[in-house]
Amino acid sequence: MRLVLLCVVCLGWTSDAAAAEPVSGRVAQAELFDTSGIGLQLVRGLSDKDRATIKALIPLIEQQTGTKAKFYGALAYAPDEGLVSEALQGAFNFHTVDAADTAAIAACGAAKRATSGACQIAARILPPEYQRRSLSLSLDATRGFFDRYTPAAGAKVFAISRSTGAWAMAPSPGGALGACTQDAKGADDCAIIVRN
């Protein structure tokens, strides 16, 4: 998997646009990113040493967890504790930048010392050449869309949980929502985003 270092941009993006109505598979194909690589976006304000540390940590995190860093992902840390601490936490394979940020900040908040200040995002895992689009899916869901949904014939529905990264496809809305909800482990935010 290739790793592309994206230009550094500041935090403070607006929230991801959520499609009010499901889109067609053709529209989704045009919106989704290629899955052949990932990009690493480092936030402003990190020292050169911290930037080098983050670049070195990604392979170590992958090795320790046994999973690849997948978009959309984020690394959060407690600045009071530095990057190399228990507070450094990652969240990977979410459907949006905002969902990954939220999960990483929550994990960092649970892992940091009570006396440390608020957690902050240090880096994001994004598709190469990322720019906000009206529809985004995690790396695994994007692969599932292209490998399974696109070639499937007949009626088909694709559902996702934005808060957990869960996804499912089925011939019917009820089937897709039921499978997504089961995979989402209790989250009740599964919604149909693509329908043919």
Secondary structure, 3 states (H helix, E strand, C coil): CEEEECCCCCCCCCCCCCCCCCECHHHHHHHCCCCCEEEEEECCCCCHHHHHHHHHHHHHHHHHHCCCCCCCEEEEECCCCCCCCCCCEEECCCCCHHHHHHHHHHHHHHHCCCCCCCCEEEEEEECCCCCCCCCCCCHHHHHHHHHHHCCCCCCCEEEEECCCCCEEEECCHHHHHHHHHHHCCCCCCEEEEEEC
